[in-house]
């Protein structure tokens, strides 16, 4: 199927508003209940496209010039009504997830699951989770950009309604900044560096993963140390704030891995000088990185230093320092997993499917997560090195997950899509001796779709790019088949849950928000210039050059009136060639087509002149 991001985003918005705005008020929660992550995802489905894509901006001035956006948002009203109701939803979110002392709440709530040891206790439900930190970080950036765009419009309005709305924005902005600061601090204290000895079970798992040539263990340890020496030194020098005090990165016999645990590390140091509670509250998570939480943390951190956050005064002084600290962690993590995925000189560890984690777990989802780190690293460096091999891994994962081929009865791959893989949150059982908590992750297809679209930006040859677009189209078709088909939430995701048998199934905001991200990425990818290689440009310039020379010859033959049909035809051909030359470096195939058409027209003129001579 063809991906049409603008129309599909507008359809998602319309379905979202039908579900979330009823009888003049916001209705929070979905299939998985309501919690700080889920409600942030619900709000992000509206605000992220509105602040990431200029054509989806929701200030009244922009809406007035975009008829399709205005039609979709007409559910909320017109003019300032839209801004007022969105600000109201923002206020409600911050009311729900701010405690009586004014501290933000990042509890996982209903997203915490039973893994066979009993239902989570009420004390465990209020545990912070990295998913909430990351989603809140992206949400706060989107909120700040949305309200500032709205205030720029309000500054030119003299209506009393505009003045009231401006006051509400000024009142909620400090709460947004406070949540942003807390989310950044929580992410810093959730970052971990795991340093198992090479002889430990975790160390043996890492060595088995990277040893794809059956080399001697001592040689693998030496190679590991040498390959990752620069990353180890960077971690030792740059990662200090909030870090586990006893992390040892000097011993070459200690292997290491880095990333984000599921929450604040149980041994994390306090953030010196910070007065907020999250800077000193105890943590319970183990000092081991989780691939899923590392990936979502990276996505959130990238929102901090992406181009769209480079607005004056968007981040405050303390936040700029926190953002720089998080950026160093993100860069370190991305380089580490990109290096590990391609470790050695033979087969990549990434190509040895499925990926195995240091605690002995293995899944195709982990392979896709590590592939994502590799693609993000290639994008960061704008490198096409190893892109072709990475595409092959994506295709294999799509096949194994039954995205490229059909699912069979009792297919074990089905669990990747519903209920998803279950992460065990080690350390959570320490809370009042409660059960071990679980966390379901079911975004395999949307993650494959998103990374395929992002990788397509790098492709420098037609074949690789077409493979990625075909993979993205197949993943999109798979997701379209999973959209809810009836009830108020028709058009949202997904229909794999048991609730689909109900007359009005509730949506999964977890999956719907991921689909929204995919469509935003698709919009950005399709907005870029088409592929233009030097070979394509040379072919176009060859035809342009020949046509230009023949055109000059035809002008030498003109002896008729200045405005004769023959002269007008030659001038039209000249304009077409000028256009072809202008776009030859950006749209070489279009330029080649223009030149080919000019050659045909010049040939017709030459033939007509020769025929007249005979």
C-alpha positions in Angstrom: 0.0 0.0 0.0 1.0 3.6 -0.5 1.9 5.6 2.7 0.0 9.0 2.7 1.3 10.6 5.9 -0.7 13.8 5.7 -4.1 12.2 5.1 -3.3 9.4 7.6 -2.3 11.9 10.3 -5.5 13.8 9.8 -7.5 10.6 10.0 -5.7 9.7 13.2 -6.5 13.2 14.6 -10.2 12.9 13.7 -10.5 9.5 15.4 -8.5 10.7 18.4 -10.9 13.6 18.9 -13.9 11.4 18.5 -12.5 9.2 21.3 -11.0 11.8 23.6 -13.4 14.8 23.4 -16.9 13.9 24.4 -19.7 16.1 25.6 -17.5 19.1 25.9 -14.7 17.5 28.1 -11.6 15.4 27.7 -11.8 11.7 28.5 -8.5 10.2 29.6 -7.3 6.7 29.4 -7.7 3.8 27.0 -7.5 0.0 26.8 -4.7 0.0 29.4 -6.4 2.3 31.8 -4.9 5.7 32.7 -1.4 6.5 34.0 1.3 9.1 33.6 2.7 7.3 30.5 -0.6 6.5 28.8 -2.1 10.0 29.3 1.1 11.6 28.0 0.9 9.4 24.9 -2.7 10.4 24.4 -1.9 14.1 24.5 1.2 13.6 22.3 -0.8 12.2 19.5 -2.2 15.8 19.0 0.7 18.0 20.1 3.7 16.2 18.5 2.6 16.6 14.9 1.4 20.1 15.6 4.8 21.2 16.7 7.0 19.0 14.6 5.3 19.7 11.2 4.6 23.3 10.3 1.7 22.4 8.1 -0.1 20.9 11.1 0.5 23.9 13.4 -2.6 24.6 15.6 -2.4 28.3 16.3 -5.5 30.1 14.8 -3.5 31.9 12.1 -2.1 28.6 10.7 -5.4 26.7 10.9 -7.1 29.4 8.9 -4.8 28.6 5.9 -5.1 24.8 6.2 -8.6 23.8 5.3 -8.1 20.1 6.0 -6.7 20.8 9.4 -9.5 23.2 10.2 -12.1 20.7 9.2 -10.6 18.0 11.5 -10.2 20.4 14.4 -13.7 21.8 14.0 -14.8 19.2 16.5 -13.3 21.5 19.1 -14.7 24.7 17.6 -13.1 27.6 15.7 -10.5 30.3 16.2 -9.5 30.6 19.9 -11.8 27.8 21.0 -9.3 25.2 19.7 -6.4 26.7 21.6 -8.5 27.1 24.8 -9.6 23.5 24.8 -6.1 22.2 24.1 -4.7 24.4 26.9 -7.5 22.9 29.1 -6.3 19.4 28.3 -2.7 20.4 29.1 -3.9 21.8 32.5 -5.8 18.7 33.3 -2.8 16.5 32.6 -0.6 18.5 34.9 -3.3 18.5 37.6 -3.5 14.7 37.4 0.2 14.1 37.5 1.4 16.7 40.1 1.2 15.8 43.8 0.1 17.9 46.7 3.6 19.2 47.2 3.9 20.3 43.6 6.2 17.5 42.6 5.6 15.7 39.2 4.4 12.1 39.2 6.0 9.6 36.8 4.3 6.4 38.0 3.9 3.5 35.6 0.5 2.6 37.2 -1.6 0.3 35.0 1.4 -0.4 32.7 3.0 -2.5 35.4 1.9 -6.2 34.8 1.7 -9.5 36.7 4.4 -11.9 35.6 3.0 -14.9 37.5 4.0 -13.7 41.0 0.9 -11.8 41.8 -0.7 -8.5 41.0 1.4 -5.3 41.6 0.7 -3.7 45.0 -0.5 -0.2 45.4 3.1 0.8 46.5 4.5 -0.6 43.4 2.0 1.0 41.1 3.4 4.4 42.0 7.0 3.5 41.1 8.6 5.8 38.5 9.4 4.3 35.1 11.8 5.5 32.4 9.0 5.4 29.8 7.2 8.2 31.8 10.4 10.3 32.0 11.1 10.0 28.3 7.5 10.6 27.2 7.1 13.6 29.6 10.3 15.1 28.2 9.0 15.0 24.6 5.5 16.1 25.8 6.9 19.1 27.7 9.0 20.2 24.7 5.9 20.0 22.5 3.7 21.8 25.0 6.2 24.7 25.3 6.4 25.1 21.6 2.7 24.9 21.2 1.8 27.5 23.9 4.6 29.9 22.7 3.2 29.7 19.1 -0.3 30.4 20.5 1.0 33.3 22.6 2.6 34.9 19.5 -0.9 34.9 18.0 -2.5 36.2 21.2 -0.1 39.1 21.4 -1.9 40.7 18.4 -5.4 40.1 19.7 -7.3 42.6 21.9 -10.2 40.4 22.8 -10.9 39.6 26.4 -10.9 35.9 25.6 -7.4 36.2 24.3 -6.2 37.9 27.5 -7.7 35.2 29.6 -6.1 32.4 27.6 -2.7 34.2 27.8 -3.0 34.2 31.6 -3.8 30.5 31.7 -0.7 29.8 29.5 1.5 31.9 31.9 0.1 29.9 34.8 0.7 26.5 33.4 4.2 27.2 31.8 6.1 27.0 35.1 4.5 23.6 35.8 5.6 22.4 32.4 9.2 23.6 33.1 9.2 21.8 36.5 8.1 18.5 34.9 10.7 18.9 32.2 13.5 19.4 34.8 12.3 16.4 36.8 12.1 14.2 33.8 15.6 15.1 32.7 16.9 14.4 36.2 15.1 11.1 36.4 16.7 10.0 33.1 20.1 11.0 34.4 19.7 8.9 37.5 18.3 6.0 35.5 21.3 5.8 33.2 23.5 2.8 34.1 26.9 1.3 33.2 27.0 -2.4 33.9 30.5 -3.8 34.4 30.4 -7.6 34.8 33.6 -9.6 35.1 34.4 -11.7 32.0 34.1 -14.9 34.1 30.6 -14.0 35.5 27.4 -15.3 33.9 26.6 -11.9 32.4 30.2 -11.6 31.1 30.0 -15.0 29.5 26.8 -14.0 27.7 28.4 -10.9 26.3 31.5 -12.8 25.2 29.4 -15.5 23.6 27.5 -12.8 21.7 30.5 -11.0 20.3 32.6 -14.1 19.6 31.3 -15.0 16.2 34.6 -16.6 15.1 35.1 -19.1 18.0 38.3 -17.3 19.1 39.9 -18.0 22.4 38.1 -16.2 25.3 41.2 -14.3 26.4 41.6 -13.0 22.8 38.0 -11.9 22.7 38.4 -10.1 26.0 41.5 -8.3 24.7 39.7 -7.4 21.4 36.7 -6.2 23.3 38.8 -4.0 25.5 40.7 -2.6 22.5 37.7 -2.0 20.3 35.7 -0.2 23.1 38.7 1.7 24.7 37.6 5.1 23.4 34.1 4.6 24.5 35.3 3.3 27.9 37.5 6.4 28.4 34.6 8.7 27.4 32.3 7.1 29.9 35.0 7.3 32.6 35.6 11.0 32.0 32.1 12.4 31.0 29.6 10.4 33.0 29.6 11.5 36.6 26.4 13.2 37.7 24.0 10.7 39.3 26.2 7.8 38.4 26.5 4.6 40.5 29.5 5.4 42.8 31.2 2.0 42.5 31.2 1.7 38.7 34.7 0.6 37.6 35.8 1.3 34.1 39.6 1.0 34.6 39.8 -2.8 34.8 40.2 -4.3 31.4 39.0 -7.7 32.7 35.6 -6.1 33.3 33.3 -6.0 30.3 30.7 -3.2 30.2 27.5 -2.2 28.6 25.6 1.1 29.0 22.1 2.4 28.6 19.0 3.0 30.7 17.4 0.7 33.3 13.7 0.7 33.8 13.7 3.3 36.6 16.1 5.1 38.9 19.1 2.9 39.6 19.0 1.4 43.2 22.6 2.6 43.7 22.5 5.9 41.8 24.0 8.9 43.5 22.0 12.0 44.3 22.2 15.0 41.9 24.2 17.5 43.9 22.6 20.9 44.4 19.2 20.1 43.0 16.3 20.9 45.3 13.7 18.7 43.5 12.6 15.4 45.1 13.5 13.2 42.1 17.2 14.3 42.5 17.4 12.4 45.9 14.6 9.9 46.0 15.6 6.2 46.3 15.7 4.0 43.3 15.0 0.3 42.9 16.1 -0.7 39.4 19.0 -3.0 38.9 22.3 -1.6 37.3 21.6 -3.3 34.0 20.5 -1.6 30.8 17.2 -2.6 29.2 17.2 -2.3 25.4 13.6 -1.1 25.3 14.0 1.6 27.9 17.3 2.6 26.4 15.6 3.1 23.0 12.7 5.2 24.4 15.2 7.2 26.5 17.2 8.0 23.4 14.1 9.1 21.5 13.3 11.5 24.3 16.8 12.9 24.7 17.0 13.5 20.9 14.0 15.8 21.2 16.1 17.9 23.6 18.8 18.7 21.1 17.0 18.4 17.8 16.7 21.5 15.6 13.2 22.2 16.7 14.3 22.9 20.3 16.8 25.5 19.3 14.4 28.3 20.0 15.4 31.3 22.3 14.7 30.5 26.0 12.9 27.2 25.4 15.2 25.6 27.9 16.2 27.4 31.1 19.8 27.6 32.6 19.6 24.4 34.7 17.9 22.5 31.9 20.6 23.4 29.5 23.2 21.7 31.8 21.0 18.7 32.2 20.4 18.5 28.5 24.1 18.5 27.8 24.6 15.8 30.4 21.9 13.7 28.7 23.3 14.3 25.3 26.7 12.9 26.4 25.0 9.8 27.7 22.9 9.4 24.5 26.0 9.7 22.3 27.9 7.2 24.4 25.1 4.7 24.4 24.5 5.0 20.6 28.2 4.5 19.8 28.4 1.5 22.2 25.5 -0.5 20.8 26.4 0.5 17.2 29.9 -0.9 17.8 28.8 -4.0 19.6 26.3 -4.8 16.9 29.1 -5.0 14.3 31.8 -6.3 16.6 34.6 -8.4 15.0 35.6 -9.1 11.4 33.3 -11.9 10.4 29.5 -12.2 10.8 28.1 -9.4 12.9 26.6 -10.3 16.3 23.5 -8.5 15.0 23.3 -11.0 12.2 23.2 -13.9 14.6 19.5 -13.8 15.2 17.9 -13.4 17.7 19.9 -11.0 19.9 20.8 -12.3 23.4 21.0 -9.9 26.4 23.6 -10.2 29.2 20.9 -11.8 31.4 20.4 -14.6 29.0 17.1 -13.4 27.4 16.8 -13.6 23.6 14.2 -12.2 21.2 13.8 -10.8 17.7 12.6 -7.6 19.5 16.0 -7.2 21.0 17.5 -7.6 17.5 15.3 -4.9 16.2 16.2 -2.6 19.1 19.9 -3.0 18.5 19.3 -2.5 14.7 17.6 0.8 15.7 20.7 1.9 17.6 22.8 1.2 14.5 20.5 3.1 12.2 20.4 6.1 14.6 24.2 6.1 14.7 24.4 6.0 10.9 21.9 8.8 10.7 23.8 10.9 13.2 27.0 10.5 11.2 25.2 10.6 7.8 27.0 7.4 6.9 26.0 4.8 4.4 28.6 2.3 5.7 27.1 -1.1 6.3 23.6 0.2 5.4 23.0 -2.6 2.9 23.8 -5.3 5.5 21.5 -3.5 8.0 18.7 -3.6 5.5 19.1 -7.3 5.1 18.8 -7.7 8.9 15.6 -5.6 8.8 14.2 -7.8 6.1 15.0 -11.0 8.0 13.3 -9.6 11.1 10.2 -8.7 9.1 10.0 -12.2 7.8 10.6 -13.8 11.2 7.8 -11.6 12.7 5.4 -12.6 9.9 5.2 -9.1 8.5 6.5 -10.1 5.0 4.7 -13.5 5.0 1.5 -14.7 6.5 1.1 -16.0 10.1 0.2 -19.6 10.7 -2.0 -21.0 13.5 -0.2 -21.0 16.9 2.7 -19.1 15.4 5.2 -18.2 18.1 6.0 -15.0 16.3 2.5 -13.7 17.1 3.6 -12.8 20.6 5.7 -10.0 19.2 2.6 -8.2 18.2 0.2 -9.1 21.1 0.6 -9.1 24.0 4.3 -8.3 23.1 7.4 -9.3 24.9 7.3 -9.1 28.7 10.1 -7.3 30.4 10.8 -8.3 34.0 11.6 -5.2 36.1 14.3 -6.6 38.3 14.5 -4.8 41.7 10.8 -4.0 41.8 10.2 -6.8 44.2 12.2 -4.9 46.8 9.3 -2.5 47.3 7.6 -3.8 50.5 8.4 -7.4 49.5 6.0 -7.2 46.6 5.9 -9.4 43.5 8.3 -9.0 40.5 6.8 -6.5 38.1 6.4 -7.0 34.3 6.1 -4.5 31.5 4.5 -5.4 28.1 6.1 -4.1 24.9 4.2 -4.6 21.7 5.6 -2.1 19.2 7.6 -4.4 17.0 5.9 -3.4 13.7 5.8 0.3 14.4 9.5 0.2 15.4 10.4 -1.6 12.1 8.3 0.9 10.1 9.9 3.9 11.8 13.5 2.7 11.4 12.9 1.7 7.7 11.6 5.2 6.9 14.5 6.8 8.7 17.1 4.5 7.0 15.6 5.4 3.6 16.9 9.0 4.1 20.5 7.6 4.0 20.2 5.4 0.9 22.3 6.6 -2.0 21.2 4.0 -4.5 17.8 3.2 -5.9 17.8 -0.5 -5.0 18.5 0.0 -1.3 16.0 2.9 -1.0 13.2 0.9 -2.8 13.9 -2.1 -0.5 13.4 0.2 2.5 10.3 1.8 1.1 8.8 -1.6 0.2 9.5 -2.8 3.8 7.9 0.3 5.2 4.8 -0.1 3.0 4.4 -3.7 4.1 4.7 -2.8 7.7 2.2 0.0 7.2 -0.2 -2.5 5.6 0.3 -4.8 8.6 -0.6 -2.0 11.0 -3.6 -0.9 8.9 -5.0 -4.4 9.3 -4.7 -4.0 13.0 -6.6 -0.7 13.2 -9.8 -0.7 15.2 -12.6 -1.1 12.7 -15.7 -0.2 14.7 -16.9 1.9 17.6 -16.0 5.4 18.6 -12.2 4.6 18.3 -12.4 3.3 14.8 -9.2 4.3 13.0 -7.0 4.1 16.2 -5.0 1.0 17.3 -5.2 -1.8 17.8 -7.6 -4.7 17.2 -5.5 -7.6 18.6 -6.7 -7.2 22.2 -9.7 -9.2 23.5 -11.6 -5.9 23.8 -12.1 -5.9 20.0 -15.1 -8.2 20.5 -16.8 -5.3 22.3 -19.1 -2.9 20.5 -17.0 0.1 21.4 -13.3 -1.1 22.0 -10.9 1.3 23.7 -7.7 2.2 21.9 -4.1 1.4 23.0 -2.5 4.8 23.3 0.8 3.1 23.5 0.5 1.8 20.0 -1.5 4.7 18.6 1.2 7.1 19.7 3.9 5.0 18.0 1.8 5.0 14.8 1.6 8.8 15.0 5.4 9.0 15.3 5.8 6.8 12.2 3.5 9.1 10.2 5.5 12.1 11.3 8.7 10.4 10.3 7.1 9.4 6.9 6.1 13.1 6.4 9.6 14.3 7.1 11.2 11.6 4.9 8.9 12.3 1.9 9.5 16.0 2.3 13.1 15.6 1.4 14.4 15.8 -2.2 14.3 12.6 -4.2 17.4 10.4 -4.6 20.0 12.1 -6.9 23.3 10.3 -7.5 26.2 11.4 -9.6 25.4 8.7 -12.2 21.8 10.0 -12.6 23.0 13.6 -12.8 25.6 12.7 -15.5 23.0 10.9 -17.6 20.7 13.9 -17.4 23.5 16.4 -18.2 24.5 14.3 -21.2 21.0 14.7 -22.7 20.8 18.3 -21.7 24.1 19.0 -23.4 23.1 17.3 -26.7 19.7 19.0 -26.7 21.4 22.4 -26.0 23.8 22.0 -28.9 21.0 21.0 -31.3 18.9 23.9 -30.1 21.8 26.3 -31.0 21.9 24.8 -34.5 18.2 25.3 -35.0 18.5 29.0 -34.0 21.1 29.3 -36.7 18.6 28.1 -39.3 15.9 30.7 -38.4 15.2 33.3 -41.0 11.5 33.8 -40.5 9.6 36.4 -38.5 10.4 37.1 -34.9 7.1 35.7 -33.6 6.7 32.8 -36.0 5.4 29.4 -34.6 8.9 28.0 -35.3 10.7 30.6 -33.1 8.1 30.2 -30.4 8.7 26.4 -30.4 12.4 26.9 -30.1 12.0 29.4 -27.2 9.7 26.9 -25.4 12.4 24.2 -25.8 15.0 26.6 -24.5 12.9 27.3 -21.3 12.5 23.5 -20.8 16.2 23.0 -21.0 16.9 25.9 -18.6 14.5 24.2 -16.2 16.2 20.8 -16.7 19.6 22.3 -16.0 18.4 24.0 -12.8 17.0 20.8 -11.3 19.6 18.3 -12.6 21.4 18.0 -9.2 18.2 17.6 -7.2 15.8 15.8 -9.6 18.0 14.2 -12.2 15.4 11.9 -13.7 12.9 14.7 -14.1 15.6 16.8 -15.7 16.5 13.8 -18.0 12.8 13.5 -19.0 12.7 17.2 -19.9 15.8 16.9 -21.9 14.5 13.8 -23.7 11.3 15.6 -24.6 13.3 18.5 -25.9 15.4 16.1 -28.1 12.2 14.7 -29.6 10.8 18.1 -30.4 14.1 19.2 -31.9 14.2 16.1 -34.0 10.7 16.8 -35.3 11.8 20.3 -36.3 14.9 19.0 -38.0 13.0 16.3 -39.9 10.4 18.8 -41.0 13.1 21.2 -42.3 14.9 18.3 -44.2 11.6 17.1 -45.6 10.8 20.6 -46.9 14.2 20.8 -48.5 13.6 17.5 -50.3 
